[in-house]
Amino acid sequence: MSLPKYKELLILKSKEEINQEIFLLQKKLFDLRLKRSINQKIKPHLFRHYKRRIAQLNFKKSSNLKK
């Protein structure tokens, strides 16, 4: 599984869509951390993918605000 690309974010236009996507990814990260703490089986590469996607969305949100 390759890392998420910034070009894939071009479909998100509004600030609300971006915020909703960030919220969903943060929820997924929380669920992963919870599963890790109770020793359930997880895919560790998803931490990096979700964190990277959140950073990309935050960058896109901040760049949209400047316009």
Phi and psi in radians as a Rosetta constraint file:
Dihedral C 1 N 2 CA 2 C 2 CIRCULARHARMONIC -1.505 0.35
Dihedral N 2 CA 2 C 2 N 3 CIRCULARHARMONIC 2.823 0.35
Dihedral C 2 N 3 CA 3 C 3 CIRCULARHARMONIC -1.175 0.35
Dihedral N 3 CA 3 C 3 N 4 CIRCULARHARMONIC 2.624 0.35
Dihedral C 3 N 4 CA 4 C 4 CIRCULARHARMONIC -1.142 0.35
Dihedral N 4 CA 4 C 4 N 5 CIRCULARHARMONIC 2.494 0.35
Dihedral C 4 N 5 CA 5 C 5 CIRCULARHARMONIC -1.735 0.35
Dihedral N 5 CA 5 C 5 N 6 CIRCULARHARMONIC 2.602 0.35
Dihedral C 5 N 6 CA 6 C 6 CIRCULARHARMONIC -1.168 0.35
Dihedral N 6 CA 6 C 6 N 7 CIRCULARHARMONIC -0.541 0.35
Dihedral C 6 N 7 CA 7 C 7 CIRCULARHARMONIC -1.073 0.35
Dihedral N 7 CA 7 C 7 N 8 CIRCULARHARMONIC -0.443 0.35
Dihedral C 7 N 8 CA 8 C 8 CIRCULARHARMONIC -1.232 0.35
Dihedral N 8 CA 8 C 8 N 9 CIRCULARHARMONIC -0.238 0.35
Dihedral C 8 N 9 CA 9 C 9 CIRCULARHARMONIC -1.495 0.35
Dihedral N 9 CA 9 C 9 N 10 CIRCULARHARMONIC -0.068 0.35
Dihedral C 9 N 10 CA 10 C 10 CIRCULARHARMONIC -1.136 0.35
Dihedral N 10 CA 10 C 10 N 11 CIRCULARHARMONIC -0.350 0.35
Dihedral C 10 N 11 CA 11 C 11 CIRCULARHARMONIC -1.324 0.35
Dihedral N 11 CA 11 C 11 N 12 CIRCULARHARMONIC -0.374 0.35
Dihedral C 11 N 12 CA 12 C 12 CIRCULARHARMONIC -1.434 0.35
Dihedral N 12 CA 12 C 12 N 13 CIRCULARHARMONIC 2.071 0.35
Dihedral C 12 N 13 CA 13 C 13 CIRCULARHARMONIC -1.845 0.35
Dihedral N 13 CA 13 C 13 N 14 CIRCULARHARMONIC -0.821 0.35
Dihedral C 13 N 14 CA 14 C 14 CIRCULARHARMONIC -1.621 0.35
Dihedral N 14 CA 14 C 14 N 15 CIRCULARHARMONIC 2.806 0.35
Dihedral C 14 N 15 CA 15 C 15 CIRCULARHARMONIC -1.136 0.35
Dihedral N 15 CA 15 C 15 N 16 CIRCULARHARMONIC -0.608 0.35
Dihedral C 15 N 16 CA 16 C 16 CIRCULARHARMONIC -1.151 0.35
Dihedral N 16 CA 16 C 16 N 17 CIRCULARHARMONIC -0.705 0.35
Dihedral C 16 N 17 CA 17 C 17 CIRCULARHARMONIC -1.103 0.35
Dihedral N 17 CA 17 C 17 N 18 CIRCULARHARMONIC -0.724 0.35
Dihedral C 17 N 18 CA 18 C 18 CIRCULARHARMONIC -1.139 0.35
Dihedral N 18 CA 18 C 18 N 19 CIRCULARHARMONIC -0.795 0.35
Dihedral C 18 N 19 CA 19 C 19 CIRCULARHARMONIC -1.098 0.35
Dihedral N 19 CA 19 C 19 N 20 CIRCULARHARMONIC -0.673 0.35
Dihedral C 19 N 20 CA 20 C 20 CIRCULARHARMONIC -1.139 0.35
Dihedral N 20 CA 20 C 20 N 21 CIRCULARHARMONIC -0.736 0.35
Dihedral C 20 N 21 CA 21 C 21 CIRCULARHARMONIC -1.132 0.35
Dihedral N 21 CA 21 C 21 N 22 CIRCULARHARMONIC -0.705 0.35
Dihedral C 21 N 22 CA 22 C 22 CIRCULARHARMONIC -1.085 0.35
Dihedral N 22 CA 22 C 22 N 23 CIRCULARHARMONIC -0.766 0.35
Dihedral C 22 N 23 CA 23 C 23 CIRCULARHARMONIC -1.065 0.35
Dihedral N 23 CA 23 C 23 N 24 CIRCULARHARMONIC -0.769 0.35
Dihedral C 23 N 24 CA 24 C 24 CIRCULARHARMONIC -1.116 0.35
Dihedral N 24 CA 24 C 24 N 25 CIRCULARHARMONIC -0.701 0.35
Dihedral C 24 N 25 CA 25 C 25 CIRCULARHARMONIC -1.198 0.35
Dihedral N 25 CA 25 C 25 N 26 CIRCULARHARMONIC -0.648 0.35
Dihedral C 25 N 26 CA 26 C 26 CIRCULARHARMONIC -1.150 0.35
Dihedral N 26 CA 26 C 26 N 27 CIRCULARHARMONIC -0.623 0.35
Dihedral C 26 N 27 CA 27 C 27 CIRCULARHARMONIC -1.146 0.35
Dihedral N 27 CA 27 C 27 N 28 CIRCULARHARMONIC -0.729 0.35
Dihedral C 27 N 28 CA 28 C 28 CIRCULARHARMONIC -1.106 0.35
Dihedral N 28 CA 28 C 28 N 29 CIRCULARHARMONIC -0.706 0.35
Dihedral C 28 N 29 CA 29 C 29 CIRCULARHARMONIC -1.086 0.35
Dihedral N 29 CA 29 C 29 N 30 CIRCULARHARMONIC -0.746 0.35
Dihedral C 29 N 30 CA 30 C 30 CIRCULARHARMONIC -1.072 0.35
Dihedral N 30 CA 30 C 30 N 31 CIRCULARHARMONIC -0.762 0.35
Dihedral C 30 N 31 CA 31 C 31 CIRCULARHARMONIC -1.083 0.35
Dihedral N 31 CA 31 C 31 N 32 CIRCULARHARMONIC -0.697 0.35
Dihedral C 31 N 32 CA 32 C 32 CIRCULARHARMONIC -1.099 0.35
Dihedral N 32 CA 32 C 32 N 33 CIRCULARHARMONIC -0.775 0.35
Dihedral C 32 N 33 CA 33 C 33 CIRCULARHARMONIC -1.110 0.35
Dihedral N 33 CA 33 C 33 N 34 CIRCULARHARMONIC -0.665 0.35
Dihedral C 33 N 34 CA 34 C 34 CIRCULARHARMONIC -1.132 0.35
Dihedral N 34 CA 34 C 34 N 35 CIRCULARHARMONIC -0.783 0.35
Dihedral C 34 N 35 CA 35 C 35 CIRCULARHARMONIC -1.101 0.35
Dihedral N 35 CA 35 C 35 N 36 CIRCULARHARMONIC -0.670 0.35
Dihedral C 35 N 36 CA 36 C 36 CIRCULARHARMONIC -1.141 0.35
Dihedral N 36 CA 36 C 36 N 37 CIRCULARHARMONIC -0.657 0.35
Dihedral C 36 N 37 CA 37 C 37 CIRCULARHARMONIC -1.233 0.35
Dihedral N 37 CA 37 C 37 N 38 CIRCULARHARMONIC -0.466 0.35
Dihedral C 37 N 38 CA 38 C 38 CIRCULARHARMONIC -1.806 0.35
Dihedral N 38 CA 38 C 38 N 39 CIRCULARHARMONIC 0.318 0.35
Dihedral C 38 N 39 CA 39 C 39 CIRCULARHARMONIC 1.042 0.35
Dihedral N 39 CA 39 C 39 N 40 CIRCULARHARMONIC 0.618 0.35
Dihedral C 39 N 40 CA 40 C 40 CIRCULARHARMONIC -1.475 0.35
Dihedral N 40 CA 40 C 40 N 41 CIRCULARHARMONIC 2.817 0.35
Dihedral C 40 N 41 CA 41 C 41 CIRCULARHARMONIC -1.289 0.35
Dihedral N 41 CA 41 C 41 N 42 CIRCULARHARMONIC 2.232 0.35
Dihedral C 41 N 42 CA 42 C 42 CIRCULARHARMONIC -2.314 0.35
Dihedral N 42 CA 42 C 42 N 43 CIRCULARHARMONIC 2.926 0.35
Dihedral C 42 N 43 CA 43 C 43 CIRCULARHARMONIC -1.836 0.35
Dihedral N 43 CA 43 C 43 N 44 CIRCULARHARMONIC 1.817 0.35
Dihedral C 43 N 44 CA 44 C 44 CIRCULARHARMONIC -1.103 0.35
Dihedral N 44 CA 44 C 44 N 45 CIRCULARHARMONIC -0.401 0.35
Dihedral C 44 N 45 CA 45 C 45 CIRCULARHARMONIC -1.197 0.35
Dihedral N 45 CA 45 C 45 N 46 CIRCULARHARMONIC -0.326 0.35
Dihedral C 45 N 46 CA 46 C 46 CIRCULARHARMONIC -1.180 0.35
Dihedral N 46 CA 46 C 46 N 47 CIRCULARHARMONIC -0.453 0.35
Dihedral C 46 N 47 CA 47 C 47 CIRCULARHARMONIC -1.018 0.35
Dihedral N 47 CA 47 C 47 N 48 CIRCULARHARMONIC -0.858 0.35
Dihedral C 47 N 48 CA 48 C 48 CIRCULARHARMONIC -1.124 0.35
Dihedral N 48 CA 48 C 48 N 49 CIRCULARHARMONIC -0.721 0.35
Dihedral C 48 N 49 CA 49 C 49 CIRCULARHARMONIC -1.113 0.35
Dihedral N 49 CA 49 C 49 N 50 CIRCULARHARMONIC -0.816 0.35
Dihedral C 49 N 50 CA 50 C 50 CIRCULARHARMONIC -1.177 0.35
Dihedral N 50 CA 50 C 50 N 51 CIRCULARHARMONIC -0.729 0.35
Dihedral C 50 N 51 CA 51 C 51 CIRCULARHARMONIC -1.124 0.35
Dihedral N 51 CA 51 C 51 N 52 CIRCULARHARMONIC -0.699 0.35
Dihedral C 51 N 52 CA 52 C 52 CIRCULARHARMONIC -1.140 0.35
Dihedral N 52 CA 52 C 52 N 53 CIRCULARHARMONIC -0.744 0.35
Dihedral C 52 N 53 CA 53 C 53 CIRCULARHARMONIC -1.123 0.35
Dihedral N 53 CA 53 C 53 N 54 CIRCULARHARMONIC -0.705 0.35
Dihedral C 53 N 54 CA 54 C 54 CIRCULARHARMONIC -1.100 0.35
Dihedral N 54 CA 54 C 54 N 55 CIRCULARHARMONIC -0.730 0.35
Dihedral C 54 N 55 CA 55 C 55 CIRCULARHARMONIC -1.109 0.35
Dihedral N 55 CA 55 C 55 N 56 CIRCULARHARMONIC -0.720 0.35
Dihedral C 55 N 56 CA 56 C 56 CIRCULARHARMONIC -1.111 0.35
Dihedral N 56 CA 56 C 56 N 57 CIRCULARHARMONIC -0.723 0.35
Dihedral C 56 N 57 CA 57 C 57 CIRCULARHARMONIC -1.173 0.35
Dihedral N 57 CA 57 C 57 N 58 CIRCULARHARMONIC -0.701 0.35
Dihedral C 57 N 58 CA 58 C 58 CIRCULARHARMONIC -1.109 0.35
Dihedral N 58 CA 58 C 58 N 59 CIRCULARHARMONIC -0.676 0.35
Dihedral C 58 N 59 CA 59 C 59 CIRCULARHARMONIC -1.119 0.35
Dihedral N 59 CA 59 C 59 N 60 CIRCULARHARMONIC -0.791 0.35
Dihedral C 59 N 60 CA 60 C 60 CIRCULARHARMONIC -1.099 0.35
Dihedral N 60 CA 60 C 60 N 61 CIRCULARHARMONIC -0.709 0.35
Dihedral C 60 N 61 CA 61 C 61 CIRCULARHARMONIC -1.119 0.35
Dihedral N 61 CA 61 C 61 N 62 CIRCULARHARMONIC -0.753 0.35
Dihedral C 61 N 62 CA 62 C 62 CIRCULARHARMONIC -1.216 0.35
Dihedral N 62 CA 62 C 62 N 63 CIRCULARHARMONIC -0.592 0.35
Dihedral C 62 N 63 CA 63 C 63 CIRCULARHARMONIC -1.283 0.35
Dihedral N 63 CA 63 C 63 N 64 CIRCULARHARMONIC -0.517 0.35
Dihedral C 63 N 64 CA 64 C 64 CIRCULARHARMONIC -1.240 0.35
Dihedral N 64 CA 64 C 64 N 65 CIRCULARHARMONIC -0.550 0.35
Dihedral C 64 N 65 CA 65 C 65 CIRCULARHARMONIC -1.231 0.35
Dihedral N 65 CA 65 C 65 N 66 CIRCULARHARMONIC -0.526 0.35
Dihedral C 65 N 66 CA 66 C 66 CIRCULARHARMONIC -1.273 0.35
Dihedral N 66 CA 66 C 66 N 67 CIRCULARHARMONIC -0.392 0.35
